[in-house]
Amino acid sequence: MTTPDSLYEDLKKDLDFPLAWGTSPIRDFREWRRTARATVEAHLLVARQDETPYAPEYGDRARTDAYTQESVTLSLTRHARVRGVLLTPHGPGPFRAVLLLHDHGARFDIGKEKLVRPWYDDTRLAAAQTWADQYFGGRFVGDELARRGYTVLCLDAPGWGDRGPITYDQQQALAGNYYHLGSSLAGLMAREDARAADFLAGLARGRGVAAVGFSMGAFRAWQTAALTDAVSATAAVCWMTGLKDMMVPGNNTLRGQSSYYMLHPGLPRFLDFPDVASIAAPGPMLFFDGGLDPLFPADGVRIAYDKLRAVWQSRHAEERLHLKTWPEHGHVFADRMQDEVFDWLDHVL
């Protein structure tokens, strides 16, 4: 008799990611990128929304000594208007730009506010500062980037901030309803992020757009780079591993709920996480992980980094891939890590 546990292990063994670069029978890299991207898009279960006008509306404007803060509302799909924040350095522009993608963290009352100081709401400011103290060394990453001369866009993902807040145990029900409708919560977030990158590329006018994120935001960053050529550089902090190496007893991925934001049904039959990120090769990509991070076992990180390294090496672009483990850090984007990312962006954008 086949038990659920044995069936699980058998299915896990069957995952051999046949479309991965180097495994796939496709030998032309550009053709492989097109095929792999189309495969990811087919598993998002959410149609492209390129024809939907963004129709941006601006409000809640303020100024610091180095940049302008304003809220912006965009139509990322035809179904919803999404509120975010835009930071623009003083000066004539255009400026290099960063699409900043917030984490999950099981806290939904703040989304974009985790990364950009909410000048417009004292209650959210208190919550956001607590978050910044816990994960970002007390800094607001978006504000730091704006001071360095980057245009910064940060939007709420579905369920966070102005698009919620939902509760932790509502995530599974929300995802289940999307699946019943023939759609996907993770697919919606992926499509929205790609559309946001395309919008920001219009503001940057050729100066370059980076996708930057921590934790789930890191997942969103490399996923966005895989889905659109509008992203010219990517920095992903504390979210990269091999799928099979992450699916071990006790790992957060197996608990449901938050995993639905990063679950595309059927895609692992073709591609592993580093295979999807490799669609952005040979563009500049940075991956940091914490050596003490309990969410991403070291073996999985190492396997993913080896796969990524092999792809960039095959393109003779090893210098464009920056992989680093910070042995003293856990699941954080500490100030020293931020400084290294900022310096790297200054170099590659």
C-alpha positions as CSV (number, residue, x, y, z in Angstrom):
1,M,0.0,0.0,0.0
2,T,1.3,3.5,-0.9
3,T,1.2,5.8,2.1
4,P,1.0,9.6,1.7
5,D,4.5,9.9,3.0
6,S,5.9,7.4,0.4
7,L,3.9,9.0,-2.3
8,Y,5.4,12.4,-1.3
9,E,8.9,11.1,-1.5
10,D,8.3,9.4,-4.8
11,L,6.9,12.6,-6.3
12,K,9.9,14.6,-4.9
13,K,12.3,12.1,-6.5
14,D,10.6,12.5,-9.9
15,L,11.4,16.3,-10.0
16,D,14.3,16.5,-12.4
17,F,13.6,19.9,-13.9
18,P,14.0,18.9,-17.5
19,L,13.8,22.4,-18.9
20,A,16.8,23.7,-16.8
21,W,19.6,25.3,-18.9
22,G,22.2,22.6,-19.4
23,T,19.6,19.8,-19.0
24,S,17.1,21.0,-21.7
25,P,17.7,19.8,-25.2
26,I,17.6,23.4,-26.3
27,R,21.1,24.5,-26.9
28,D,20.6,28.1,-28.1
29,F,20.5,30.3,-25.0
30,R,18.2,32.9,-26.4
31,E,15.8,30.3,-27.6
32,W,16.0,28.6,-24.2
33,R,15.2,32.0,-22.5
34,R,12.1,32.4,-24.6
35,T,10.9,28.9,-24.0
36,A,11.6,29.0,-20.2
37,R,9.9,32.4,-19.8
38,A,6.9,31.2,-21.8
39,T,6.7,28.1,-19.5
40,V,6.8,30.3,-16.4
41,E,4.1,32.6,-17.8
42,A,1.8,29.7,-18.7
43,H,1.9,28.5,-15.1
44,L,1.1,31.9,-13.6
45,L,-2.6,31.3,-14.6
46,V,-3.0,35.1,-15.0
47,A,-3.1,36.6,-18.5
48,R,-0.7,39.4,-19.5
49,Q,-2.2,42.9,-18.9
50,D,0.0,44.9,-21.3
51,E,-2.9,46.7,-22.9
52,T,-4.2,48.1,-19.6
53,P,-3.3,51.8,-19.2
54,Y,-1.4,52.6,-16.0
55,A,-3.3,55.8,-15.6
56,P,-1.1,57.0,-12.7
57,E,-2.6,59.4,-10.1
58,Y,-0.3,61.2,-7.6
59,G,-1.0,62.6,-4.1
60,D,0.3,62.9,-0.5
61,R,3.4,64.8,-1.7
62,A,6.2,65.9,0.6
63,R,9.9,66.9,0.3
64,T,13.1,66.0,2.1
65,D,16.5,67.7,1.5
66,A,17.4,65.1,-1.1
67,Y,14.2,63.7,-2.7
68,T,10.5,64.2,-3.2
69,Q,8.0,61.7,-1.6
70,E,4.6,61.1,-3.2
71,S,1.9,58.4,-3.3
72,V,1.0,57.0,-6.7
73,T,-1.9,54.8,-7.7
74,L,-1.6,52.6,-10.8
75,S,-3.7,50.1,-12.7
76,L,-1.4,47.1,-12.8
77,T,-4.2,44.9,-14.1
78,R,-7.6,45.7,-15.4
79,H,-9.1,44.5,-12.1
80,A,-7.6,46.8,-9.5
81,R,-5.9,50.1,-8.8
82,V,-2.8,49.7,-6.6
83,R,-1.4,52.3,-4.3
84,G,2.3,52.7,-3.7
85,V,4.9,55.3,-3.0
86,L,7.4,57.0,-5.4
87,L,10.6,58.7,-4.3
88,T,12.3,61.0,-6.8
89,P,15.7,62.6,-6.2
90,H,15.9,66.4,-6.7
91,G,17.4,67.4,-10.0
92,P,16.6,67.3,-13.7
93,G,16.7,63.5,-14.2
94,P,16.1,61.0,-15.5
95,F,17.5,58.9,-12.7
96,R,18.4,55.2,-12.3
97,A,15.5,53.5,-10.7
98,V,14.8,50.7,-8.2
99,L,11.6,48.6,-8.0
100,L,11.6,47.8,-4.3
101,L,9.6,44.7,-3.4
102,H,8.5,44.2,0.2
103,D,8.7,41.0,2.3
104,H,6.0,38.8,3.8
105,G,6.9,38.4,7.4
106,A,3.4,37.4,8.4
107,R,2.6,41.1,9.0
108,F,0.0,42.6,6.7
109,D,-0.9,46.0,8.1
110,I,2.3,47.4,6.5
111,G,3.6,46.5,3.0
112,K,5.4,49.3,1.2
113,E,5.9,50.9,4.5
114,K,8.4,48.2,5.5
115,L,10.8,49.7,3.0
116,V,9.8,53.3,2.5
117,R,9.3,55.7,5.5
118,P,5.5,56.4,5.7
119,W,5.6,60.2,6.0
120,Y,1.8,60.2,5.6
121,D,0.7,58.1,8.6
122,D,2.1,58.2,12.2
123,T,0.5,54.9,13.1
124,R,2.0,53.1,10.2
125,L,5.3,54.9,10.9
126,A,5.5,53.4,14.4
127,A,4.9,49.9,13.0
128,A,7.3,50.4,10.1
129,Q,10.1,51.7,12.3
130,T,9.7,48.6,14.5
131,W,10.0,46.4,11.3
132,A,13.0,48.4,10.1
133,D,14.7,48.0,13.5
134,Q,14.2,44.2,13.4
135,Y,15.2,43.5,9.8
136,F,17.0,46.5,8.3
137,G,19.3,47.9,11.0
138,G,16.8,50.7,11.7
139,R,16.9,52.0,8.1
140,F,14.3,52.5,5.5
141,V,15.9,50.9,2.4
142,G,13.9,52.9,-0.1
143,D,14.8,56.2,1.5
144,E,18.5,55.3,1.6
145,L,18.4,54.5,-2.1
146,A,16.6,57.8,-2.9
147,R,19.4,59.7,-1.0
148,R,21.9,58.0,-3.3
149,G,20.1,59.3,-6.4
150,Y,17.7,56.5,-7.3
151,T,14.1,56.9,-8.2
152,V,12.3,54.3,-6.0
153,L,8.9,52.7,-6.5
154,C,7.3,50.4,-3.9
155,L,3.8,49.0,-4.1
156,D,1.6,46.9,-1.8
157,A,1.3,43.3,-2.8
158,P,-2.2,41.7,-2.7
159,G,-3.3,41.5,1.0
160,W,-0.9,44.0,2.5
161,G,-1.2,47.7,3.6
162,D,-3.8,49.5,1.6
163,R,-4.8,46.2,-0.1
164,G,-5.7,44.5,3.2
165,P,-4.8,43.8,5.7
166,I,-5.7,40.2,5.6
167,T,-4.9,37.9,8.5
168,Y,-2.4,35.0,8.5
169,D,-5.0,32.3,8.3
170,Q,-6.9,34.0,5.4
171,Q,-4.1,33.4,2.9
172,Q,-5.0,29.8,2.1
173,A,-8.6,30.7,1.6
174,L,-7.7,33.6,-0.6
175,A,-5.4,31.4,-2.7
176,G,-8.0,28.6,-2.9
177,N,-10.6,31.0,-4.2
178,Y,-8.2,32.2,-6.9
179,Y,-7.6,28.6,-7.9
180,H,-11.3,27.9,-8.1
181,L,-11.6,30.9,-10.4
182,G,-8.9,29.4,-12.7
183,S,-6.4,32.0,-11.5
184,S,-3.6,32.2,-9.0
185,L,-2.6,34.5,-6.1
186,A,1.1,34.0,-6.8
187,G,0.5,34.5,-10.5
188,L,-1.3,37.8,-9.8
189,M,1.5,39.1,-7.7
190,A,4.1,38.0,-10.4
191,R,2.1,39.8,-13.2
192,E,1.7,42.9,-11.1
193,D,5.4,43.1,-10.2
194,A,6.4,42.7,-13.9
195,R,4.0,45.5,-14.8
196,A,5.4,47.7,-12.1
197,A,8.9,47.2,-13.5
198,D,7.7,48.2,-17.0
199,F,6.1,51.3,-15.6
200,L,9.3,52.3,-13.8
201,A,11.3,51.7,-16.9
202,G,9.2,54.4,-18.5
203,L,10.2,56.8,-15.8
204,A,13.9,55.9,-16.0
205,R,14.0,56.5,-19.7
206,G,16.8,54.2,-20.4
207,R,18.8,54.8,-17.2
208,G,18.3,51.3,-15.9
209,V,15.9,49.6,-13.5
210,A,16.9,47.3,-10.7
211,A,14.6,44.9,-8.9
212,V,15.6,44.7,-5.2
213,G,14.0,42.8,-2.4
214,F,14.4,40.9,0.9
215,S,12.8,37.6,1.9
216,M,9.6,37.2,-0.2
217,G,10.6,40.5,-1.8
218,A,13.8,38.7,-3.0
219,F,11.7,36.0,-4.5
220,R,9.7,38.7,-6.2
221,A,12.8,40.4,-7.4
222,W,14.4,37.5,-9.3
223,Q,11.0,36.4,-10.5
224,T,10.3,39.8,-12.0
225,A,13.7,39.8,-13.7
226,A,12.8,36.5,-15.3
227,L,9.5,37.8,-16.6
228,T,10.5,41.2,-18.1
229,D,13.5,42.6,-19.8
230,A,12.6,46.0,-18.2
231,V,14.8,44.8,-15.2
232,S,18.4,45.4,-16.0
233,A,19.9,44.3,-12.6
234,T,18.6,42.3,-9.6
235,A,19.5,42.2,-5.9
236,A,17.8,39.4,-3.9
237,V,18.5,39.0,-0.2
238,C,17.5,35.9,1.7
239,W,15.5,34.0,-0.8
240,M,17.2,31.4,-3.0
241,T,17.4,27.7,-2.7
242,G,16.8,24.5,-4.5
243,L,13.1,23.4,-4.2
244,K,13.8,19.8,-3.1
245,D,16.3,21.0,-0.5
246,M,13.8,23.4,1.0
247,M,11.0,20.8,1.2
248,V,12.3,19.1,4.3
249,P,10.4,18.5,7.6
250,G,9.9,21.7,9.6
251,N,10.6,24.1,6.7
252,N,8.2,27.0,6.4
253,T,7.3,26.0,2.8
254,L,5.5,22.9,4.0
255,R,3.2,24.8,6.4
256,G,0.8,26.2,3.8
257,Q,-0.5,29.8,4.2
258,S,2.4,32.1,3.2
259,S,3.7,29.6,0.6
260,Y,0.7,30.3,-1.7
261,Y,2.2,33.7,-2.6
262,M,5.2,31.8,-4.1
263,L,3.5,28.6,-5.5
264,H,2.9,28.2,-9.2
265,P,1.1,24.8,-9.7
266,G,2.9,22.5,-12.1
267,L,6.0,24.7,-12.7
268,P,8.4,22.5,-10.8
269,R,7.8,19.8,-13.3
270,F,9.9,21.9,-15.6
271,L,12.1,24.4,-13.6
272,D,13.6,24.8,-10.2
273,F,13.9,28.2,-8.5
274,P,17.4,28.9,-9.7
275,D,16.4,27.8,-13.2
276,V,13.7,30.5,-13.2
277,A,16.1,33.2,-11.9
278,S,18.5,32.1,-14.7
279,I,16.1,33.4,-17.3
280,A,17.5,36.8,-16.5
281,A,21.1,35.7,-17.4
282,P,23.5,37.1,-18.3
283,G,22.3,40.3,-16.7
284,P,23.8,41.5,-13.4
285,M,22.3,39.6,-10.4
286,L,23.2,39.6,-6.7
287,F,22.2,37.0,-4.2
288,F,22.9,37.2,-0.5
289,D,21.9,34.7,2.2
290,G,22.5,34.6,5.9
291,G,24.5,31.7,7.2
292,L,22.2,31.5,10.2
293,D,19.0,31.8,8.3
294,P,16.6,29.0,9.5
295,L,14.3,29.3,6.5
296,F,16.9,28.4,3.9
297,P,19.1,25.4,4.8
298,A,22.8,25.8,3.7
299,D,22.7,22.8,1.4
300,G,19.8,24.2,-0.6
301,V,21.5,27.6,-0.9
302,R,24.7,26.0,-2.0
303,I,23.0,23.9,-4.7
304,A,21.1,26.9,-6.0
305,Y,24.2,29.0,-6.1
306,D,26.1,26.2,-8.0
307,K,23.3,26.1,-10.6
308,L,23.3,29.9,-11.0
309,R,27.0,30.0,-11.3
310,A,27.0,27.4,-14.0
311,V,24.6,29.4,-16.1
312,W,26.5,32.6,-15.9
313,Q,29.7,30.8,-16.6
314,S,28.2,29.3,-19.7
315,R,27.5,32.9,-20.9
316,H,31.1,33.9,-20.0
317,A,29.6,36.4,-17.6
318,E,30.8,35.2,-14.2
319,E,31.7,38.8,-13.2
320,R,28.0,39.8,-13.5
321,L,26.9,37.3,-10.8
322,H,27.6,38.2,-7.2
323,L,26.9,35.3,-4.7
324,K,27.6,35.7,-1.0
325,T,26.8,34.1,2.3
326,W,27.0,36.2,5.4
327,P,27.9,33.6,8.1
328,E,27.1,35.9,11.1
329,H,23.6,36.9,9.9
330,G,20.3,35.2,9.9
331,H,17.2,36.2,8.0
332,V,17.9,40.0,7.9
333,F,19.0,42.7,5.5
334,A,21.5,44.3,7.8
335,D,23.1,47.7,7.2
336,R,26.4,46.3,6.0
337,M,24.6,44.1,3.6
338,Q,22.6,47.1,2.3
339,D,25.8,49.1,1.8
340,E,27.3,46.4,-0.3
341,V,24.1,46.1,-2.4
342,F,24.0,49.9,-2.9
343,D,27.7,50.0,-4.0
344,W,27.0,47.1,-6.4
345,L,24.0,48.9,-7.9
346,D,26.1,52.0,-8.4
347,H,28.6,49.9,-10.4
348,V,26.2,47.8,-12.5
349,L,23.4,50.3,-13.4
